[in-house]
Amino acid sequence: MKLTEAEYPIGAVPVDGYGPGFFRVGGNVHEGAVIVSPVGVSGWGGIADRAGLLALAGQVDLLFLGMGADIAVPPADLIAELDGLGVMTEPMSSPSAARSYNVLLAEGRRVACALIPV
């Protein structure tokens, strides 16, 4: 099987890796939870910090919501609010969210991820 390295659009920042309490995004290490979007990487206060997620409206069509080491169900009202703003949300574990984000980013899709550390 032939493997090819992913190619990302110019200016896009992929999630390069993660570990206990951190994410490596675009070659830089970020401690704690992060939002990775078309405008860059920012710190995030977790599910209770809705402002960063709601600010994605108009920038992305899909948000991968990384809930940590395991999948957890985010508040239904948050999902409904994002949906009302045109942002489809997919909750999953943070490792899965980072991988899914990278795949769709390489396809040139309007995507973001919000990741809680493992």
Summary of the structure (lengths in Angstrom):
residues: 118
radius of gyration: 13.4
end to end distance: 31.4
largest distance: 44.3
contacts: 346
relative contact order: 0.24
helix: 23%
strand: 32%
